[in-house]
Amino acid sequence: MLINILAIIAVASALVYRFGPAYMLKRRTKGAADWPETEATIQSAGMASVERVGNIREEVPFFTFSYVVESEYYSGRFGLRVPEDRSTTLMRDWINAKIALQYDPNQPSIYRLPDELPVDGFRRGTVPETDLVSQH
């Protein structure tokens, strides 16, 4: 009986550890459809390891951006799932590129990016910072 309880606690802890940050991000951005929109500028890029379901890791390009709300600067990061042979040129091509994002008017440091961004005529899924291996 004690072993079953400990096993349940271990599984629950692992699930909270893995999915907790993504859940909190989703919860913080609830209602984002009504948030104001602004333009962000991509400042830098590099490859980063992200974790997918089942502890599978993959390298994706990650972009650091900044945006301004009422004369205050804010920043964030996101990744893009693109074909591996496109990663290097995309990271170079997107420096100084502009992207649209929404921000919480009550706490502008909280932002929401589109779920997908256009790359080479295709829609590519964005990867939130919470998926970075270093965040787990």
N, C-alpha and C positions, 0 to 999 in steps of 0.2 A: 504494500500500500504506500509506504513512504517513498519507495523508488518510483512509483507511478506519479506521485505528486511532484517529486523533484524533476522528473522527465517533463511533465507539463509546464513547470516553471521555467525550465531550460528552453523549451521550444517557444514559449511565449516571450521570453527575454530576447531570443534570437530574432523573432519576428518584429518586435518593437525596435530593436537595434537596426535592422535592415530597412524596414518600411516606415519607421517613425518620422525621419526627416522629410521624406516625400509627402507624407500625410500632413505634417505641420505646414509645409509650403503650400499645399493645396488648400488647406483650411485658411491660411493667412490671405490667400488671393481670392477667396470666395467673394463674389460680388464685383470682381474686377471688370466685368463688362461695362460697368458704369464709371470706371476710373478715367481720368483724363489721359490723353495720349501725348507723348513727346518723342523727340528724335534723339537717339543715342549714337555715339560715334565709337567705332571699334578702334581701340588703342594698340592692342597687341594680340598675338596668337601663338599657340604652341600645342604640342600633342599632350594628351592626358589620358590616363587609364580610368575607364569607367566600369562599374560592375552592373551586370545584367542579372536577371533571375537565374538562380542556380549557380551562383558564384562564378559565372563566366565573365571574363574581363576582355575588354577590347580597347584599342587606342583610337581616339577620335580627336579631331582638331577642336581646341577650346579657345574661345575669344573673350578678351577682357574689353569692356566698354565703359563709357562714362556718359552721363546725361546731366542736364541742369534743370532744376526746378526752383523758381524764385531766387535766382542768383546763387544757389547752393549746388555744389557738384556732388554727384552720387556715382557709384560704380557697381558693376556686377560681372558675372561670367556665365557663359553658356557654351555648350558643345553642339556639333552638328554631325549626324551620321551620314557620311559621304563615302563613295568608293575610295579605297586606300590610295589608288594612284592619283587621285584629285586633291588629297589633303594638303600637300606642300604648296601647290600653286594657289589653292583657295586661301590658305593662311596668308600668303603674300598679297594676293589680290584684294582681300577684304580689309586690310589695314586702312584706316580713315573712311571706310564705308559707313553709311548711315543705315540704321534700322529703327523701326517704330517699336515703342513699348508703352505699356500703361503703368502708371504708378498710383499708389495709394495717396490720396490728397491729404490724409491725416498723418501719414508717416511715409514721406516720399522715398525713403531708402528701400521700401518694399515695392517691387516691380513685378510685372508679368510680361513675359515675352510671348510671341505667337508660338503655337505648338509646332508650326512648320515655317520654313523660310525658303524662298526660291533660290535654287542653285542650278545653273545650266539648263533652265527651262523645266526643271523638276522641283517638286515640293519635297524638302528634306526635313526630317524630324529634329527638333531641337532637343538637347540633352541638358536638364537642369544641373546646376552646380551640386545639388544634393546627391547626384549619382556618381560623383568622383570617388575613386577608391580611397583617397586620403580623407574623405568625409565619414568613412565607416570605421 
